[in-house]
Amino acid sequence: MISRTRIPRPPRNSGKRSRLPAAAVLALACGLLAACGGGAAGSAGKSITLYSGQHPQTTQALVNAFEQKTGINVNVRPNDEDMLADQILTEGSRSPADVFYTENSPPLEHLQELGLLSKVDPATLAHTPAKYNSPQGDWVGVSARVSVLIYNPALIPASQLPTGILQLAEPKYRGKLAIAPAETDFQSVVTSVLRADGKTAALSWLKSIKANAGSHVYPDNETIAADVNAGTVAFGVINQYYWYRLRAEIGAGRIHSKIVHFAAHDPGYVLDISGAAVLKSSKNQAAAQKFLAFLVSKQAQEIIGNPAKSISFEYPIASGVTTLAPETPLAQLKPYPITVGELGDGIAAIDLLREAGLL
Amino acid sequence: MAAPPALATPGPLQQQPPATGAPAARKARLPAALIAASAAVAAVLALPLVFLLIEAHGAGTSTVAGLVFRGLTRELLWNTIRLTFVVTVLCAVIGTAAAWCVERTALPGRRVWAVLVVVPLAIPDFVVSFGWVSLWPWVQGFRGAVVVMTLAVYPLVYLPVAASLRAADPGQEEVARSLGTGRVRTFFRITLRQARGAILGGCLLVALVLLAEYGAFEILGYQTFTTEIFTEFNSFSLTSACALSLVLVLLSLIVLAGEGRLRGKGRVSRSGALAARQLSPHQLGRATIPVLAGFALLIMAALGVPVGASIYWIFEGGTHSLDGISLPGAAWQTALYGVGAAAIDTAAAFPVALLAVRYPGRARNLLERSTYLVLAMPGVVTAFALSYFTERYADSFLYQSTPLLILCYSIMFFPLALVGVKASLARAPVSLDEVARSLGQSKLAVLRRVTLRLTGPGLVAAFCLVFLSVVTELTATLLLIPTGAATLATQFWVYEQNVSYGQAAPFALAMIAVAAVPSYVLGRFFDRSAHAQR
């Protein structure tokens, strides 16, 4: 990923800037500063720019392999995926982004609705089961995660845990529950409850959850995982891979928490899909499509599925690759049957979270 | 600093002509160049506000009203206001007390304290909060936000106050003391009044910075208006985010008005221009141990906790295969951006401050005050504004390039420089310039040999404030940094996102190390200039 300091990309349409002498001076200053930055000149070959909201080490492992294989240089801009979507909107037709790679489907769905994405090469789409791709064919699914409960057995025995997402609202969990309502992962769960039980029920459920969580409304899943593990709070809703990542970081000996799936087909049992798309405004359509094709290839999927290579702990979903991580295989999961199209851009869930005072 | 000996003699109390009276004679020769330069600076600084207005207009009034007038807004406003108030007061007390002890007392090891006390400013708030939360999970909510933010931003008061005490005329204190005024009364009646402008300026910065703070509150789980704005960004509604940011602008207008009212017409000047000799420092006597303990506690909390947490993670965290940009590379890049923005801001603040101090007038004051608004806007708003304007009107020229990023930093942190420059200009008497002019010096020579020299400490403080802020900036950097480049903050973020705390920690320590350099230079500079003037 951002392993090399590169000279900033030269501005597009550079022919038009000669009219401003001040601009020339600035450009010179830019060049000087960049030279001071110690960058190496980019290769003469093709290069694409990747706006990535995916976890950095996963992205880096994939990009390295792609560069080696194709000789196409990939410039990665990491940021929060929603910020990147806003940025692409602001940049409009001049966006430097060729490919947008996200951890969740809603930002892709949002850009798709606005007509900013190119159609993905059908051959690429064919590598991933259709249910994990955009129904319109504007983005391709790359990997998946699943929502679980993380709990600290010292604070709550497994037998007392809720088995369904709606039970989180029960008064007996007051002060024991942690949630991260700003995370897209949690918003998918809300969308799912919204679909299963309707708006009125979902809203009162959220209000009770808010009361139960009290001060344990966290900014992100990482904090939930760390705090449940440290015994600050009894249990919380996260995506499974945060627990595996925490274990990889601090070592199995310091893990005092466990994860458990919801009951089969419960609305809280949601698959989140990480995907990628080519921007319509990209001037490197062919190279960008090549990158998408690579993401769903056997080689890339094996990188995702091998914790030794990417520490991703996400499920590979394409080219028939299965994960090597010691977790419940994807095929054995029994998620709630909500489609990526139904998960949509997630804005209905956000509105509901707002109404409940959680956002 | 070879000063004309005649001027270096501390004169008796000699009040500068009041602000409103003096310029009458000068009004006629209001330099056009100064006005033009200041107007240009103000125009560039208005870009984010213009962007907000355009976007909010696009959102439509009903959407905006729906967002602003709902239950949560009241709660968020209350959260924002009470936090801003409490932290500002705490920072004023801690910053002023620390500055007084370092500058005016025989505190043992004061040179070391002088450096250490500034460094916390360069520790990103998200690192401070992370350190506290990982050590004491109860540091959350309002209490946590007060602790973390006070420790992170009190140097914004300390720096201008220390600079002001350093440069203030000690003659007044000597006179007061010789007339039998007690130590405590002298402190409150003379010293505090001399530093009043600097204290208020520092408080203004603290309040505005708090309005725009996001990273720390996100970690602490404390919701303010700005965390709400980020929620809007996260639901792809840039327009609503911008509309809500206008509420922050409104709040900052209130803060500015309040500060203006408090500042009033009180005006402090010094008699002899280069009379910044030191008073014989106050002996702390029996108070030495408690004061030292206080400093140790402050540094432990503000510096020890984040540094300790970082070191802990270096040893305890796992090492992943993620290879990143090299630490020296990121440090160099960070320093480069910091120096660039700090130099631009210090230079740009000079004409605006000069205009405000030497040629006050309604319109000109408004122009100066307008430049503070930008500090209360989240940095990412400024970044989006630049993205918007380059896309619309400049054919994306220089987009995601080093100059544009430096411009973004310069816009975001301009008010920090302005406060430093203004505070020291306010104490540089015009009469000295006039004397120099009457001695046949050219205008430029006067500027160089008299005005710039008198404002030296303020300029250095301004430079450092901007530099330290750039070191920790994250959200705007992620949007505008040249593709492939990384700063210490972005790299820390990348690792932290990975839960690779072990790899993130060295970058936090490097940020602190990079920040220690200007802090040290600042301390030395003050010492040297004081020495030369003795």
Interface residues (C-beta under 8 A of the other chain):
Chain A: M1 I2 S3 R4 T5 R6 I7 P8 R9 P11 R12 N13 K16 R17 A23 L26 A27 A29 C30 L33 A34 C36 G37 G38 G39 T49 H55 P56 Q57 Q60 A61 N75 V76 R77 P78 N79 D80 D82 M83 A85 D86 Q87 L89 T90 E91 G92 R94 P96 P107 H110 A182 S215 H216 V217 Y218 P219 D220 E222 T223 A226 D227 A230 T232 Y242 R245 L246 A248 E249 I250 G251 K309 I311 D345 G346 I347 I350 R354 G357 L359
Chain B: R70 G71 L72 E75 V133 S134 P137 Q140 G141 E218 I219 G221 E228 T231 F233 N234 S235 F236 L238 A241 E316 G317 G318 H320 S321 L322 D323 G324 I325 G329 W332 Q333 L336 G340 V380 F384 S387 Y388 E391 D395 S396 F397 L398 Y399 Q400 S401 T402 P403 T475 L478 L479 P482 T483 G484 A485 A486 T490 Q491 V494 Y495 Q497 N498 V499 S500 Y501 G502
